[in-house]
Amino acid sequence: MTNRSQEIRYTKWIYGTKISMKDLFTVSPFFQLSPLHSLLHEPEENYEQFSFIPPIQFVNFIRQYRDKAATVTLPTLHITNQTWTENLKQHPLLEVNGGFLLKNQEVNGWLSRNDLLGARWLATSKSHAALIVKENDEAIGSISLQRPQHAIEILRDKGEIGYRIKLNVTGTVQNMYKKVSVAEMREMTEKTLRDELMNTFHKGVKLNADPFQLSVQLHRKDPSKWKELAEQKLDITDESLREVDVNVDLRFWGQRKNLNR
């Protein structure tokens, strides 16, 4: 349906939604800006400041949609009245609240933004997000994380396939709610990131989806093995993600410098 007309451009941003599209298109940006400055048309700047679920252009959606090994995450929009007030009245705005997971050209299900938090660290090196570090449900501090770099390794053990994710990210401590050492703060931050990654992975597997595109790595390097596992519906399982190695580089801590010495 979408490619029948020559007027359709593959550079457009694409979203899903669970609410009325008519309602979505009636939402205007704040400061009386043109609708062309809304999340629908200019999502990149918003994503670079608050990275949750990366926006996707139609061309990239089609590429992943047709890839038999890939799972494409289609961000979904809803309307929120909780983030902006104008003239003492709540002003509705568009917000990404989750994403549909599509595999083999079918919709496998939907995950909320909280369930997809781990995906932001593997999406792009432009990701920038704040993280509340907790210990036993008690907030310890908040950290701004940016420039994530990751690698996915294929692990082979007696014919079984697994994966290891390595993640390096730079962090800046913004607030401290409890006095802890640099080493403790780094360790808790790394644990929080590991938990986010594992939670998103397991939530996706429950939908028979692969939110981190792990099986894509196998399909590229060993397509015959991938085909063998896919035919048995074992290309991605709850045990596929064997290891998650996270390294957080805390470069600044208020007025304290050279943390890594």
C-alpha positions as CSV (number, residue, x, y, z in Angstrom):
1,M,0.0,0.0,0.0
2,T,2.8,2.5,1.0
3,N,4.9,2.1,-2.2
4,R,2.1,2.2,-4.8
5,S,2.4,6.0,-5.3
6,Q,5.5,7.7,-6.6
7,E,4.7,10.5,-4.2
8,I,5.8,8.4,-1.2
9,R,9.4,9.2,-0.2
10,Y,11.4,6.6,1.6
11,T,13.1,9.3,3.7
12,K,10.0,9.9,5.8
13,W,10.0,8.9,9.5
14,I,7.6,6.1,10.3
15,Y,5.7,5.3,13.5
16,G,3.0,3.1,14.9
17,T,0.3,4.0,17.3
18,K,-2.5,2.5,19.4
19,I,-4.7,5.6,19.4
20,S,-6.6,7.5,16.7
21,M,-4.4,8.9,14.0
22,K,-6.8,11.8,13.7
23,D,-6.0,12.7,17.3
24,L,-2.3,12.5,16.7
25,F,-2.4,14.9,13.8
26,T,-4.3,17.5,15.8
27,V,-1.4,17.8,18.3
28,S,0.7,20.9,17.8
29,P,4.2,21.7,19.2
30,F,4.7,24.2,22.0
31,F,5.5,27.9,21.4
32,Q,3.0,27.9,18.5
33,L,5.6,26.3,16.2
34,S,4.8,24.8,12.9
35,P,3.7,21.1,13.0
36,L,6.8,20.5,10.9
37,H,8.8,21.0,14.1
38,S,7.0,18.2,15.9
39,L,8.2,14.7,16.8
40,L,6.5,13.4,13.7
41,H,8.8,15.4,11.4
42,E,12.0,16.2,13.4
43,P,12.6,13.4,15.9
44,E,16.4,13.4,15.7
45,E,17.1,16.4,18.0
46,N,14.7,15.1,20.6
47,Y,16.4,11.6,20.5
48,E,19.9,13.0,20.9
49,Q,18.8,14.8,24.0
50,F,16.6,12.0,25.5
51,S,17.5,8.7,23.9
52,F,14.9,6.0,24.4
53,I,13.7,4.3,21.2
54,P,15.5,5.5,18.1
55,P,13.4,7.0,15.3
56,I,13.4,5.0,12.0
57,Q,13.1,6.2,8.4
58,F,10.9,4.3,6.0
59,V,13.9,3.1,4.0
60,N,15.5,1.5,7.0
61,F,12.2,0.1,8.2
62,I,11.7,-1.6,4.8
63,R,15.3,-2.9,4.8
64,Q,14.9,-4.6,8.2
65,Y,11.3,-5.6,7.6
66,R,12.5,-7.7,4.5
67,D,15.5,-9.1,6.3
68,K,14.4,-12.6,7.4
69,A,16.9,-12.6,10.4
70,A,16.1,-9.2,11.7
71,T,13.6,-7.8,14.2
72,V,12.6,-4.2,13.5
73,T,11.4,-2.0,16.4
74,L,8.8,0.4,15.2
75,P,8.4,3.3,17.7
76,T,4.8,4.1,18.8
77,L,3.4,7.5,19.6
78,H,0.8,8.6,22.1
79,I,-0.4,11.9,23.5
80,T,0.7,13.1,26.9
81,N,-0.6,16.0,29.0
82,Q,2.0,15.6,31.7
83,T,5.1,17.3,30.3
84,W,4.1,20.9,29.3
85,T,1.9,23.7,30.5
86,E,1.0,26.7,28.4
87,N,-1.1,29.7,29.7
88,L,-1.7,27.8,32.9
89,K,-3.3,24.9,30.9
90,Q,-1.9,21.5,30.1
91,H,-0.7,21.4,26.5
92,P,-0.8,18.0,24.8
93,L,2.4,16.7,23.2
94,L,3.4,13.7,21.2
95,E,5.6,11.2,23.0
96,V,7.2,7.8,22.2
97,N,5.7,5.3,24.6
98,G,7.0,2.0,23.3
99,G,7.4,0.0,20.1
100,F,6.0,-2.7,18.0
101,L,8.4,-5.6,17.3
102,L,8.1,-7.1,13.8
103,K,9.9,-10.2,12.6
104,N,9.3,-12.2,9.4
105,Q,7.1,-9.4,8.2
106,E,4.6,-10.0,11.1
107,V,3.9,-8.0,14.2
108,N,5.0,-10.1,17.2
109,G,3.8,-7.7,19.9
110,W,4.4,-4.4,21.6
111,L,6.7,-3.4,24.4
112,S,6.5,-0.3,26.6
113,R,9.3,2.3,26.7
114,N,10.4,0.9,30.1
115,D,10.7,-2.6,28.7
116,L,12.8,-1.3,25.8
117,L,15.3,0.7,27.8
118,G,18.1,-1.7,27.2
119,A,17.9,-1.2,23.4
120,R,19.0,2.4,23.6
121,W,22.6,1.4,24.5
122,L,23.0,-0.7,21.3
123,A,21.1,1.6,18.9
124,T,23.6,4.3,18.0
125,S,26.7,6.0,19.4
126,K,24.6,9.2,19.5
127,S,22.5,7.9,22.4
128,H,22.4,10.2,25.4
129,A,20.3,9.4,28.4
130,A,20.1,10.0,32.2
131,L,20.2,7.0,34.5
132,I,19.0,6.8,38.1
133,V,21.4,4.4,39.9
134,K,19.7,2.4,42.7
135,E,20.7,0.0,45.4
136,N,18.0,-2.1,47.0
137,D,15.4,0.3,45.5
138,E,17.1,3.3,47.1
139,A,18.3,6.1,44.7
140,I,22.0,6.6,45.0
141,G,22.6,9.2,42.3
142,S,21.9,10.2,38.7
143,I,24.3,9.8,35.8
144,S,24.3,11.2,32.3
145,L,25.5,8.5,29.9
146,Q,26.6,9.1,26.3
147,R,28.7,7.8,23.4
148,P,28.0,4.1,23.9
149,Q,30.1,1.7,21.9
150,H,29.2,-2.0,21.7
151,A,30.2,-5.2,20.1
152,I,28.3,-8.5,19.7
153,E,30.3,-11.7,19.7
154,I,29.1,-15.2,18.7
155,L,29.9,-17.9,21.2
156,R,30.0,-21.6,20.1
157,D,29.9,-24.5,22.5
158,K,29.5,-28.0,21.3
159,G,27.3,-26.9,18.4
160,E,25.2,-24.5,20.5
161,I,25.2,-20.8,19.6
162,G,25.2,-18.0,22.2
163,Y,26.1,-14.4,22.2
164,R,28.2,-12.0,24.3
165,I,27.5,-8.2,24.3
166,K,30.3,-5.8,25.2
167,L,29.3,-2.3,26.0
168,N,31.5,0.7,26.8
169,V,29.9,4.0,27.7
170,T,31.0,7.4,29.1
171,G,29.2,8.7,32.2
172,T,29.0,12.0,34.1
173,V,27.7,12.1,37.6
174,Q,25.1,14.8,37.9
175,N,23.6,14.3,41.4
176,M,24.5,12.3,44.4
177,Y,21.8,11.3,47.0
178,K,24.1,9.1,49.1
179,K,27.8,9.1,49.7
180,V,29.6,6.3,47.9
181,S,33.0,5.7,46.5
182,V,33.9,6.1,42.8
183,A,34.4,2.4,42.5
184,E,31.0,1.6,44.1
185,M,29.2,4.2,41.9
186,R,30.8,2.7,38.7
187,E,29.9,-0.9,39.8
188,M,26.3,0.0,40.5
189,T,26.0,1.9,37.2
190,E,27.3,-1.1,35.3
191,K,24.9,-3.4,37.1
192,T,22.0,-1.2,36.2
193,L,22.9,-1.2,32.6
194,R,23.3,-5.0,32.6
195,D,19.9,-5.4,34.2
196,E,18.3,-3.1,31.5
197,L,19.9,-5.1,28.7
198,M,18.9,-8.4,30.1
199,N,15.3,-7.3,30.9
200,T,14.8,-5.9,27.3
201,F,16.2,-9.1,25.8
202,H,14.0,-11.4,27.8
203,K,10.9,-9.3,27.2
204,G,11.6,-9.5,23.5
205,V,12.2,-13.3,23.5
206,K,8.8,-13.8,25.1
207,L,7.4,-12.3,21.9
208,N,9.6,-14.5,19.8
209,A,11.5,-11.4,18.8
210,D,15.2,-10.4,18.9
211,P,15.4,-6.7,20.0
212,F,19.2,-6.6,19.9
213,Q,19.5,-8.2,16.4
214,L,21.8,-10.9,17.8
215,S,20.8,-13.6,15.2
216,V,21.5,-11.1,12.4
217,Q,25.2,-11.5,13.3
218,L,25.0,-15.3,12.9
219,H,23.0,-14.9,9.7
220,R,25.8,-12.8,8.2
221,K,28.7,-14.9,9.3
222,D,27.3,-18.4,9.2
223,P,24.0,-18.4,7.2
224,S,23.7,-22.2,7.0
225,K,23.9,-22.5,10.8
226,W,21.4,-19.7,11.2
227,K,19.0,-21.5,8.7
228,E,19.4,-24.7,10.7
229,L,18.4,-23.0,14.0
230,A,15.7,-20.9,12.4
231,E,14.0,-24.0,11.0
232,Q,13.9,-25.4,14.6
233,K,12.8,-22.0,15.9
234,L,16.0,-21.9,17.9
235,D,17.6,-18.9,16.2
236,I,16.9,-16.8,19.4
237,T,16.0,-18.3,22.8
238,D,15.9,-17.2,26.4
239,E,19.4,-18.7,26.8
240,S,20.9,-17.1,23.7
241,L,22.4,-14.1,25.5
242,R,25.1,-15.7,27.6
243,E,27.2,-12.7,28.7
244,V,26.8,-9.0,29.1
245,D,30.1,-7.1,29.8
246,V,29.6,-3.4,30.7
247,N,32.4,-0.9,31.3
248,V,31.4,2.6,32.4
249,D,34.1,5.4,32.2
250,L,33.2,8.0,34.9
251,R,35.3,10.9,33.6
252,F,34.0,13.7,35.8
253,W,32.6,13.8,39.3
254,G,31.7,17.4,40.2
255,Q,35.0,19.1,40.9
256,R,36.9,15.9,41.2
257,K,39.1,15.1,38.2
258,N,41.0,12.1,36.9
259,L,38.7,9.5,38.4
260,N,40.3,6.7,36.5
261,R,43.8,7.1,38.0
